[in-house]
Amino acid sequence: MMTHPLRCRCGRLKGEVAEPRKGSRGVCYCKDCQAYAHALGNASAVLDELGGTDVVATLPKRVRFTSGVDALACLSLTERGMSRWYAGCCRTPIGNTMNDFRFPYVGLVHSCLGSGDAIDAAFGPVRMRVNTKSAEGGRPKAMPLSQAAALLAFLPTVLIARLDGSYRTTPFFSADGKPVAQRRVLTREELEAARNSV
């Protein structure tokens, strides 16, 4: 089975992504993704020139950590916000999940997957651009046809994982559905500072 390496910037947290071609790659320009990058102090390494985050949507069961899992940390911008996983050692974003592990999705952030060429070779080209109205300094071109095709290809895998129970295989949650790292919600002051940095 083909795999692609995953690692934080300092190399403490390492892992791999199985079947990278089954992922669905897109760029998200939403204010929350931008605020998250600023909250970690990694905006320049995460966001593109228009404030977009390159993300690979895949199933959590395809992600495996091989070392440094004790460095895995989790935060949310708000109490109801997504669980945003990162390496606490060097604050490298890893991926975003729903708070309920029964929804089998993780959006892996490009910063843990290597350079642009390596990501292109493993996961293929960007096929979606979402929340483009929140882009900074311009409007990225929408990709409605390839976006629809990518979603139609990916959504059935989410449904199958839910139905066959494989959603329980995840490095982000324990067998009883609790996050493997305590989720920290930003304070109002921290969130305001992150959003003001956008």
Residue frames as qw, qx, qy, qz and C-alpha x, y, z in Angstrom:
[[0.000, 0.888, 0.460, 0.000, 0.00, 0.00, 0.00],
 [0.402, 0.493, -0.026, 0.771, 1.37, 3.39, -0.97],
 [0.411, -0.769, -0.368, 0.323, 1.99, 5.85, 1.86],
 [0.298, 0.732, -0.051, 0.610, 3.15, 9.46, 2.16],
 [0.501, -0.152, -0.530, 0.667, 5.21, 10.75, 5.10],
 [0.258, -0.864, -0.235, -0.363, 3.81, 13.20, 7.61],
 [0.636, -0.189, -0.374, 0.648, 5.96, 15.17, 10.04],
 [0.166, -0.952, -0.191, 0.172, 6.06, 18.38, 12.06],
 [0.347, 0.893, -0.229, 0.171, 8.68, 21.03, 11.33],
 [0.240, -0.734, 0.612, -0.172, 11.07, 19.95, 14.08],
 [0.556, 0.279, -0.771, -0.134, 10.64, 16.24, 13.33],
 [0.246, -0.200, 0.793, -0.521, 9.43, 15.12, 16.73],
 [0.673, 0.285, 0.511, -0.452, 5.98, 14.08, 15.50],
 [0.145, 0.336, -0.755, -0.544, 6.12, 11.71, 12.55],
 [0.647, 0.229, 0.648, -0.331, 3.67, 9.52, 10.73],
 [0.088, -0.068, 0.763, 0.637, 2.27, 8.55, 7.38],
 [0.593, 0.342, 0.169, -0.709, -0.83, 8.84, 5.24],
 [0.451, 0.057, 0.867, 0.204, -2.02, 5.70, 3.45],
 [0.364, 0.543, 0.697, 0.295, -3.49, 5.77, -0.03],
 [0.123, -0.446, -0.063, 0.885, -2.75, 9.45, -0.65],
 [0.071, -0.054, -0.592, -0.801, -4.46, 9.44, -4.05],
 [0.233, -0.547, -0.792, -0.136, -7.77, 8.68, -2.34],
 [0.180, -0.532, -0.362, 0.744, -7.62, 12.03, -0.58],
 [0.263, 0.796, 0.444, 0.317, -9.28, 15.15, -1.93],
 [0.478, -0.203, -0.094, 0.850, -7.13, 18.26, -2.09],
 [0.073, 0.846, 0.401, 0.345, -8.42, 21.80, -1.83],
 [0.300, 0.148, -0.263, 0.905, -7.63, 25.29, -0.57],
 [0.263, -0.764, -0.587, 0.044, -9.75, 26.92, 2.13],
 [0.243, 0.423, -0.050, 0.871, -9.79, 30.71, 2.47],
 [0.451, -0.745, -0.449, -0.200, -12.14, 30.96, 5.46],
 [0.116, -0.800, 0.280, -0.518, -11.44, 33.41, 8.27],
 [0.832, -0.497, 0.197, -0.146, -11.26, 30.56, 10.80],
 [0.922, 0.129, 0.028, 0.363, -8.44, 28.78, 8.98],
 [0.357, 0.690, -0.158, 0.610, -6.62, 32.09, 8.71],
 [0.443, -0.748, 0.229, -0.438, -7.14, 32.83, 12.41],
 [0.959, -0.264, 0.081, 0.056, -5.92, 29.33, 13.30],
 [0.762, 0.367, -0.098, 0.525, -2.64, 29.86, 11.44],
 [0.052, 0.722, -0.215, 0.655, -2.16, 33.17, 13.24],
 [0.724, -0.609, 0.111, -0.304, -3.06, 31.65, 16.62],
 [0.955, -0.123, 0.050, 0.264, -0.24, 29.12, 16.15],
 [0.217, -0.829, 0.318, 0.407, 2.18, 31.85, 15.04],
 [0.540, -0.096, 0.718, 0.429, 2.72, 29.99, 11.76],
 [0.505, 0.718, 0.266, -0.398, 0.81, 32.14, 9.29],
 [0.244, 0.740, -0.474, -0.410, 3.67, 32.64, 6.85],
 [0.097, -0.285, 0.941, 0.153, 4.35, 28.89, 6.67],
 [0.349, 0.322, 0.857, -0.199, 0.69, 27.91, 6.35],
 [0.404, 0.753, 0.369, -0.366, -1.21, 30.55, 4.36],
 [0.573, 0.332, 0.412, 0.626, -0.68, 31.33, 0.68],
 [0.201, 0.049, 0.057, 0.977, -0.52, 34.87, -0.68],
 [0.367, -0.383, -0.348, -0.772, -4.32, 35.16, -0.60],
 [0.435, -0.335, 0.517, -0.657, -4.74, 33.67, 2.87],
 [0.885, 0.036, -0.263, -0.382, -5.59, 30.14, 1.73],
 [0.474, -0.449, 0.746, -0.132, -4.68, 26.89, 3.48],
 [0.571, 0.288, -0.693, -0.332, -3.87, 23.89, 1.27],
 [0.593, -0.224, 0.625, -0.456, -5.72, 20.93, 2.83],
 [0.376, 0.122, -0.865, -0.309, -5.99, 17.24, 1.95],
 [0.724, -0.180, 0.243, -0.620, -9.32, 15.72, 3.02],
 [0.481, 0.191, -0.852, -0.078, -8.99, 12.04, 3.88],
 [0.792, -0.452, -0.330, -0.243, -10.25, 9.43, 6.32],
 [0.386, -0.758, 0.461, -0.253, -8.71, 9.35, 9.81],
 [0.937, -0.149, 0.314, 0.012, -8.11, 5.59, 9.45],
 [0.777, 0.540, -0.027, 0.321, -5.57, 6.40, 6.74],
 [0.074, 0.821, -0.363, 0.434, -3.44, 8.48, 9.14],
 [0.891, -0.327, -0.246, 0.196, -0.93, 6.82, 11.44],
 [0.097, -0.900, 0.378, -0.196, 1.58, 8.41, 13.80],
 [0.884, 0.149, -0.388, 0.213, 4.83, 6.49, 14.16],
 [0.581, -0.142, -0.404, 0.692, 6.65, 8.62, 16.75],
 [0.118, 0.058, -0.170, 0.977, 6.21, 11.67, 18.94],
 [0.281, -0.568, -0.652, -0.415, 2.46, 11.21, 19.44],
 [0.418, -0.586, -0.491, 0.492, 2.86, 12.71, 22.92],
 [0.185, -0.205, 0.085, 0.957, 3.48, 16.04, 21.14],
 [0.070, -0.461, -0.674, -0.573, 0.04, 15.98, 19.51],
 [0.019, 0.310, 0.463, -0.830, -2.09, 18.87, 20.79],
 [0.048, 0.561, 0.736, 0.377, -5.57, 20.15, 20.00],
 [0.017, 0.322, 0.296, -0.899, -7.31, 23.49, 20.06],
 [0.174, 0.665, 0.679, 0.257, -10.57, 25.01, 18.90],
 [0.116, 0.334, 0.051, 0.934, -11.22, 28.62, 18.08],
 [0.505, -0.309, 0.105, -0.799, -14.61, 28.45, 19.85],
 [0.534, -0.158, 0.727, -0.402, -16.45, 25.96, 22.04],
 [0.805, 0.362, 0.399, -0.247, -18.31, 24.55, 19.03],
 [0.360, 0.761, -0.448, -0.302, -15.44, 24.96, 16.58],
 [0.899, 0.273, -0.343, 0.009, -13.60, 22.13, 14.85],
 [0.768, -0.539, 0.245, 0.244, -10.85, 20.24, 16.64],
 [0.504, 0.813, -0.276, 0.093, -7.64, 21.59, 15.16],
 [0.912, -0.317, 0.094, 0.243, -4.68, 19.28, 15.76],
 [0.348, 0.855, -0.329, 0.200, -1.09, 20.47, 15.79],
 [0.785, 0.022, -0.420, 0.455, 2.36, 19.51, 17.06],
 [0.422, -0.897, -0.131, 0.027, 2.81, 21.20, 20.42],
 [0.736, -0.303, 0.133, 0.590, 6.60, 21.02, 20.10],
 [0.305, -0.117, 0.325, 0.888, 6.89, 23.41, 17.12],
 [0.340, 0.538, 0.349, -0.688, 3.25, 24.44, 16.56],
 [0.094, 0.146, -0.738, -0.653, 3.01, 22.83, 13.12],
 [0.708, 0.136, 0.165, -0.673, -0.66, 22.39, 12.06],
 [0.249, -0.111, 0.953, 0.134, -1.46, 18.73, 11.40],
 [0.158, -0.287, -0.786, -0.525, -5.16, 18.48, 10.60],
 [0.405, -0.084, 0.229, -0.881, -8.73, 19.41, 11.40],
 [0.186, -0.234, -0.949, -0.102, -11.46, 17.01, 12.51],
 [0.498, -0.572, -0.281, -0.588, -15.00, 17.29, 13.72],
 [0.281, -0.485, 0.604, -0.567, -15.41, 17.07, 17.49],
 [0.856, -0.033, 0.373, -0.357, -17.43, 13.87, 17.12],
 [0.201, -0.422, 0.823, 0.323, -15.26, 10.99, 15.91],
 [0.585, 0.345, 0.728, -0.095, -18.31, 9.37, 14.33],
 [0.524, 0.833, 0.026, -0.172, -17.85, 11.77, 11.40],
 [0.822, -0.183, 0.321, 0.432, -14.81, 10.18, 9.70],
 [0.461, 0.824, 0.067, 0.324, -12.98, 13.15, 8.24],
 [0.523, -0.627, 0.067, 0.573, -9.61, 14.82, 8.69],
 [0.467, 0.871, 0.016, 0.149, -8.33, 17.75, 6.67],
 [0.776, -0.282, 0.053, 0.562, -4.54, 17.44, 6.72],
 [0.072, 0.966, -0.072, -0.238, -2.76, 20.79, 6.48],
 [0.767, 0.589, -0.173, 0.186, -0.04, 20.90, 3.83],
 [0.035, -0.834, 0.475, -0.277, 2.61, 22.12, 6.28],
 [0.642, -0.410, 0.633, -0.136, 2.98, 18.59, 7.69],
 [0.888, 0.313, 0.334, -0.046, 3.09, 16.90, 4.28],
 [0.660, -0.091, 0.383, 0.640, 6.25, 18.34, 2.71],
 [0.056, -0.361, 0.264, 0.893, 6.96, 20.68, -0.16],
 [0.580, 0.461, 0.053, -0.670, 4.57, 21.63, -2.96],
 [0.472, 0.414, -0.694, -0.352, 6.17, 19.24, -5.46],
 [0.048, 0.082, -0.973, 0.210, 5.99, 16.31, -3.03],
 [0.413, 0.314, 0.583, -0.625, 2.35, 17.05, -2.25],
 [0.568, 0.477, -0.254, -0.620, 1.49, 17.37, -5.95],
 [0.357, 0.319, -0.858, -0.184, 3.14, 14.03, -6.71],
 [0.006, 0.046, 0.942, -0.332, 1.44, 12.19, -3.83],
 [0.242, 0.469, 0.667, -0.527, -2.02, 13.77, -3.64],
 [0.332, 0.558, 0.604, 0.462, -2.49, 15.30, -7.07],
 [0.126, 0.315, 0.072, 0.938, -3.45, 18.89, -7.88],
 [0.192, 0.248, 0.488, -0.814, -5.80, 21.18, -5.99],
 [0.020, -0.345, -0.826, -0.445, -9.34, 20.38, -7.12],
 [0.230, -0.799, -0.550, -0.073, -11.34, 22.71, -4.87],
 [0.197, 0.187, -0.246, 0.930, -11.22, 26.29, -3.68],
 [0.333, -0.665, -0.663, -0.080, -13.72, 27.07, -0.92],
 [0.318, -0.824, -0.294, 0.364, -14.74, 30.20, 1.00],
 [0.558, 0.279, 0.204, 0.754, -13.08, 32.34, -1.67],
 [0.077, -0.877, -0.238, -0.410, -14.98, 35.46, -0.54],
 [0.597, -0.793, 0.037, 0.118, -12.72, 35.54, 2.51],
 [0.791, 0.187, 0.050, 0.581, -9.51, 35.58, 0.48],
 [0.287, -0.809, -0.014, 0.513, -7.12, 38.44, 1.22],
 [0.134, -0.598, 0.421, 0.669, -5.96, 40.72, -1.59],
 [0.316, 0.259, -0.659, -0.631, -7.90, 39.14, -4.44],
 [0.819, 0.060, 0.291, -0.491, -10.47, 36.54, -5.41],
 [0.265, -0.261, 0.891, 0.259, -9.16, 33.07, -6.34],
 [0.513, 0.130, -0.527, -0.665, -10.82, 31.46, -9.31],
 [0.751, -0.094, 0.465, -0.459, -13.56, 29.04, -8.31],
 [0.135, 0.273, -0.909, -0.286, -13.37, 25.42, -9.51],
 [0.691, -0.012, 0.267, -0.672, -17.03, 24.31, -9.57],
 [0.860, 0.238, -0.348, -0.286, -16.70, 21.29, -11.88],
 [0.547, 0.289, -0.725, 0.302, -13.62, 19.70, -10.34],
 [0.229, -0.259, 0.593, -0.728, -14.94, 20.57, -6.88],
 [0.807, 0.002, 0.075, -0.585, -18.20, 18.74, -7.55],
 [0.825, 0.264, -0.498, -0.051, -16.32, 15.73, -8.93],
 [0.273, 0.353, -0.730, 0.517, -13.97, 15.65, -5.92],
 [0.455, -0.186, 0.479, -0.728, -16.85, 15.82, -3.45],
 [0.876, 0.103, -0.120, -0.455, -18.80, 13.13, -5.27],
 [0.713, 0.302, -0.616, 0.146, -15.74, 10.88, -5.11],
 [0.169, 0.312, -0.690, 0.631, -14.92, 11.56, -1.44],
 [0.537, -0.257, 0.249, -0.764, -18.31, 11.67, 0.29],
 [0.904, -0.050, -0.319, -0.282, -19.16, 7.98, -0.35],
 [0.601, 0.210, -0.650, 0.416, -15.93, 6.95, 1.45],
 [0.166, -0.280, 0.478, -0.816, -17.08, 8.94, 4.49],
 [0.770, -0.123, -0.013, -0.627, -20.45, 7.21, 4.40],
 [0.852, 0.110, -0.511, -0.011, -18.91, 3.75, 4.01],
 [0.342, 0.270, -0.658, 0.614, -16.52, 4.36, 6.93],
 [0.423, -0.232, 0.344, -0.806, -19.49, 5.37, 9.04],
 [0.864, -0.022, -0.139, -0.483, -21.54, 2.33, 8.06],
 [0.851, 0.149, -0.492, 0.107, -18.80, -0.30, 8.33],
 [0.710, -0.694, -0.081, 0.089, -17.51, 1.02, 11.66],
 [0.759, 0.160, -0.064, 0.628, -14.03, 1.87, 10.40],
 [0.025, -0.843, 0.016, -0.538, -14.54, 5.42, 11.64],
 [0.742, -0.670, 0.027, -0.008, -13.45, 4.02, 15.01],
 [0.811, -0.038, 0.096, 0.576, -9.92, 3.64, 13.64],
 [0.173, 0.913, 0.033, 0.368, -8.44, 7.08, 14.20],
 [0.621, 0.050, -0.396, 0.675, -5.23, 8.42, 15.76],
 [0.041, -0.429, 0.084, -0.898, -7.10, 11.47, 17.05],
 [0.656, -0.379, 0.112, -0.643, -9.68, 9.80, 19.30],
 [0.207, -0.239, 0.920, -0.229, -9.67, 6.85, 21.69],
 [0.119, -0.194, -0.939, -0.259, -11.99, 3.87, 21.24],
 [0.048, -0.616, -0.715, 0.328, -14.66, 5.56, 23.36],
 [0.244, 0.791, 0.397, 0.396, -14.59, 8.71, 21.22],
 [0.351, -0.891, -0.038, 0.285, -12.58, 10.95, 23.53],
 [0.457, 0.835, -0.270, 0.148, -9.83, 13.10, 21.98],
 [0.876, -0.041, -0.270, 0.398, -6.33, 11.72, 22.62],
 [0.357, 0.064, -0.244, 0.899, -5.18, 15.20, 23.64],
 [0.031, -0.662, -0.564, 0.493, -7.18, 17.63, 25.74],
 [0.276, 0.642, 0.423, 0.577, -8.92, 20.14, 23.50],
 [0.257, -0.432, -0.266, 0.822, -8.13, 23.72, 24.46],
 [0.218, 0.817, 0.482, 0.230, -10.59, 26.44, 23.43],
 [0.356, 0.303, -0.063, 0.882, -9.07, 29.85, 22.78],
 [0.106, -0.565, -0.494, 0.652, -10.02, 32.57, 25.20],
 [0.303, 0.879, 0.366, -0.044, -11.99, 35.50, 23.86],
 [0.119, -0.888, 0.279, 0.344, -8.83, 37.63, 23.97],
 [0.454, -0.281, 0.735, 0.418, -6.75, 35.00, 22.12],
 [0.471, 0.515, 0.687, 0.203, -9.43, 34.60, 19.45],
 [0.170, 0.958, 0.165, -0.164, -9.76, 38.33, 18.99],
 [0.252, -0.732, 0.476, 0.417, -5.99, 38.71, 18.64],
 [0.490, -0.006, 0.786, 0.377, -5.84, 35.90, 16.07],
 [0.388, 0.706, 0.580, 0.122, -8.72, 37.32, 14.03],
 [0.020, 0.962, -0.014, -0.272, -7.28, 40.83, 14.17],
 [0.398, -0.510, 0.597, 0.475, -4.06, 39.46, 12.69],
 [0.584, 0.387, 0.671, 0.243, -5.88, 38.29, 9.57]]
